[in-house]
Amino acid sequence: MDLEIADGEFVVVMGTSGSGKTTLLNLIGGLDRATAGRLQVLGMDLAGLSEARLAQLRMVSIGFVFQEFNLLPELTLQENVALPLEGAGVARAQARRRADEALSRVGLTGLGPRFPDEVSGGQQQRAAIARAVVGERRLLLADEPTGALDSATGAQVMSTLRELCDSGVTAIVSTHNPANAEHADRVVRMQDGRIVETTAGGSRASGTDDAELRDAGARG
């Protein structure tokens, strides 16, 4: 496939199960290695990076959001969001202050002291989004982030992602839900590991290249 994604763009990737959506996100996030072609993310050629450097890139610059939230139940929302910063060596007090800022950014002001089971599913997912963009992270990869939510809550989560992109974050979201395309700048449709169609989403954005694949692929 050939695909370029601009800085600050909101791209929705659609396709049936097994079409390659998750593999595409894993390639861009450095979780899978491309077996051919060229893959550049945030100006770096991922093929030339060691596993340690890829791990650092994910810790500092790339955030992940999953269908099942993946929040640690024994930690508060603030502590969950602060984890990547603390893992990167930021002092605990500063990490938690920045976590509160990230929570406010996604509409969860004042909910930092609560535990995941004390808030709704939509609030848990927004906390997961805050964790994905806390600090200086510029790229957010979300794999079916609304799959466990009802339609109204899912729309709220997609609106949160739209607002983050409007503020400069780049988001690539895989989804089965056609309604989610309304929030995107561009919709990429996949089938059998290939891009079969690219169309405009509900809005448009422009910027510099943020992620680029050239004839890239992965086995598995």
C-alpha positions as CSV (number, residue, x, y, z in Angstrom):
1,M,0.0,0.0,0.0
2,D,0.9,3.7,-0.4
3,L,-0.3,6.0,2.3
4,E,0.6,9.4,3.5
5,I,-1.0,11.0,6.6
6,A,-0.6,14.7,7.3
7,D,0.3,16.2,10.7
8,G,-2.9,17.0,12.5
9,E,-5.1,14.8,10.2
10,F,-7.8,12.5,11.5
11,V,-7.9,9.3,9.4
12,V,-10.5,6.6,9.9
13,V,-9.6,3.1,8.6
14,M,-12.5,0.8,7.8
15,G,-12.8,-2.7,6.6
16,T,-14.1,-6.1,7.7
17,S,-12.4,-8.3,10.3
18,G,-9.1,-9.6,8.8
19,S,-8.8,-6.8,6.3
20,G,-5.6,-5.5,7.9
21,K,-6.7,-2.6,10.0
22,T,-5.0,-3.7,13.2
23,T,-1.8,-4.7,11.3
24,L,-1.6,-1.3,9.8
25,L,-1.9,0.4,13.2
26,N,0.7,-2.0,14.6
27,L,3.1,-1.2,11.7
28,I,2.7,2.6,12.2
29,G,3.2,2.1,16.0
30,G,6.3,0.0,15.6
31,L,4.7,-3.1,17.2
32,D,5.1,-5.0,13.9
33,R,8.0,-4.7,11.5
34,A,7.4,-4.1,7.8
35,T,8.9,-6.9,5.7
36,A,9.2,-4.8,2.6
37,G,9.0,-1.1,1.5
38,R,9.6,2.0,3.5
39,L,7.8,3.2,6.6
40,Q,8.4,6.6,8.1
41,V,6.7,7.9,11.2
42,L,7.3,11.3,12.7
43,G,10.2,11.8,10.3
44,M,11.9,8.6,11.3
45,D,12.5,5.4,9.3
46,L,11.2,2.7,11.6
47,A,13.3,0.0,9.9
48,G,16.4,1.6,11.2
49,L,15.4,1.8,14.8
50,S,16.3,-0.8,17.5
51,E,13.6,-2.3,19.7
52,A,14.7,-0.1,22.5
53,R,14.4,3.0,20.4
54,L,11.0,1.9,19.2
55,A,9.9,1.4,22.8
56,Q,11.1,4.9,23.6
57,L,9.2,6.3,20.6
58,R,6.0,4.7,21.8
59,M,6.6,6.0,25.4
60,V,7.2,9.6,24.4
61,S,5.6,10.3,21.0
62,I,2.9,7.7,20.1
63,G,-0.2,6.9,22.1
64,F,-2.4,3.8,21.8
65,V,-6.1,3.5,22.6
66,F,-7.9,0.1,22.6
67,Q,-11.5,-1.2,22.6
68,E,-11.3,-2.5,26.2
69,F,-9.8,0.7,27.6
70,N,-6.9,-1.1,29.3
71,L,-6.9,1.1,32.4
72,L,-5.3,-0.5,35.5
73,P,-8.2,-0.9,38.0
74,E,-6.1,-0.4,41.1
75,L,-4.9,3.0,40.0
76,T,-6.9,6.3,39.8
77,L,-7.6,7.9,36.4
78,Q,-4.9,10.4,37.2
79,E,-2.4,7.6,38.1
80,N,-3.3,5.7,34.9
81,V,-2.7,8.8,32.7
82,A,0.5,9.7,34.5
83,L,2.0,6.2,33.9
84,P,3.7,6.9,30.5
85,L,5.3,10.0,31.9
86,E,6.6,8.3,35.0
87,G,7.9,5.5,32.8
88,A,9.8,8.1,30.8
89,G,11.5,9.4,33.9
90,V,9.2,12.4,34.7
91,A,9.0,13.2,38.4
92,R,5.8,11.9,40.0
93,A,4.4,15.2,41.0
94,Q,5.0,16.7,37.6
95,A,3.6,13.6,35.8
96,R,0.4,13.8,37.8
97,R,0.0,17.5,37.2
98,R,0.3,16.9,33.5
99,A,-2.1,14.0,33.8
100,D,-4.7,16.4,35.2
101,E,-4.1,18.7,32.3
102,A,-4.6,15.8,29.9
103,L,-7.8,14.7,31.7
104,S,-9.2,18.3,31.4
105,R,-8.3,18.3,27.7
106,V,-10.7,15.4,27.2
107,G,-13.5,16.8,29.4
108,L,-12.7,14.9,32.6
109,T,-11.8,17.9,34.8
110,G,-11.9,16.9,38.5
111,L,-12.2,13.1,37.9
112,G,-8.6,12.3,38.4
113,P,-9.0,10.9,41.9
114,R,-11.7,8.4,40.8
115,F,-11.0,4.8,40.0
116,P,-12.0,3.3,36.6
117,D,-14.9,1.4,38.1
118,E,-16.3,4.6,39.5
119,V,-16.9,6.2,36.2
120,S,-18.8,5.4,33.0
121,G,-17.5,3.4,30.0
122,G,-17.3,6.6,28.0
123,Q,-15.3,8.4,30.7
124,Q,-13.0,5.4,31.0
125,Q,-12.3,5.6,27.2
126,R,-11.7,9.3,27.4
127,A,-9.2,8.7,30.2
128,A,-7.5,6.2,28.0
129,I,-7.3,8.9,25.3
130,A,-5.8,11.3,27.8
131,R,-3.2,8.7,28.6
132,A,-2.5,8.3,24.9
133,V,-1.8,12.0,24.4
134,V,-0.3,13.0,27.7
135,G,3.0,14.9,27.5
136,E,4.4,15.6,24.0
137,R,2.7,12.8,22.1
138,R,1.8,13.8,18.6
139,L,0.4,10.6,17.1
140,L,-2.6,8.6,18.5
141,L,-3.5,5.1,17.2
142,A,-6.9,3.9,18.2
143,D,-8.1,0.3,17.5
144,E,-11.9,0.1,17.6
145,P,-12.1,2.7,20.4
146,T,-15.9,2.8,20.3
147,G,-16.5,-0.9,19.9
148,A,-17.5,-1.4,23.6
149,L,-19.7,1.7,23.8
150,D,-23.2,2.6,22.9
151,S,-23.8,4.8,19.9
152,A,-24.2,8.1,21.8
153,T,-21.2,7.5,24.0
154,G,-19.2,6.4,21.0
155,A,-20.0,9.6,19.2
156,Q,-18.8,11.6,22.2
157,V,-15.5,9.7,22.2
158,M,-15.1,10.4,18.4
159,S,-15.9,14.1,19.0
160,T,-13.1,14.1,21.7
161,L,-10.7,12.7,19.1
162,R,-11.8,15.3,16.6
163,E,-11.1,18.1,19.1
164,L,-7.6,16.7,19.7
165,C,-6.9,16.7,16.0
166,D,-8.1,20.2,15.7
167,S,-5.5,21.1,18.4
168,G,-2.7,19.4,16.4
169,V,-2.7,15.7,17.4
170,T,-2.7,13.2,14.5
171,A,-5.2,10.4,14.9
172,I,-5.5,7.1,13.0
173,V,-8.6,5.2,14.1
174,S,-9.8,1.7,13.0
175,T,-13.5,1.1,13.2
176,H,-16.4,-1.0,11.9
177,N,-18.9,1.8,12.5
178,P,-19.7,4.0,9.4
179,A,-21.0,6.8,11.6
180,N,-17.4,7.4,12.9
181,A,-16.4,8.5,9.4
182,E,-18.3,11.7,10.0
183,H,-15.7,12.9,12.4
184,A,-12.7,12.2,10.1
185,D,-10.8,14.2,7.5
186,R,-10.3,11.1,5.4
187,V,-11.6,7.5,5.3
188,V,-9.3,4.7,4.1
189,R,-11.1,1.4,3.3
190,M,-9.1,-1.8,3.4
191,Q,-9.6,-5.3,2.0
192,D,-7.2,-8.3,2.2
193,G,-4.3,-6.1,3.4
194,R,-4.7,-3.5,0.7
195,I,-6.3,0.0,0.4
196,V,-9.2,-0.3,-2.0
197,E,-10.7,3.2,-1.5
198,T,-9.9,6.6,0.0
199,T,-12.6,9.2,0.4
200,A,-13.2,12.4,2.3
201,G,-14.6,12.2,5.8
202,G,-16.9,14.7,7.4
203,S,-14.3,17.4,7.5
204,R,-11.0,18.2,5.9
205,A,-7.5,19.2,7.3
206,S,-4.1,19.9,5.9
207,G,-0.6,19.9,7.1
208,T,2.9,18.4,6.7
209,D,3.5,14.7,6.2
210,D,3.4,12.9,9.6
211,A,3.4,9.2,8.6
212,E,4.2,7.7,5.2
213,L,4.2,4.1,3.9
214,R,5.6,3.1,0.6
215,D,4.8,-0.4,-0.6
216,A,5.0,-1.5,3.0
217,G,3.8,-4.9,4.3
218,A,3.9,-7.3,7.2
219,R,3.5,-11.0,7.5
220,G,1.1,-12.5,10.1
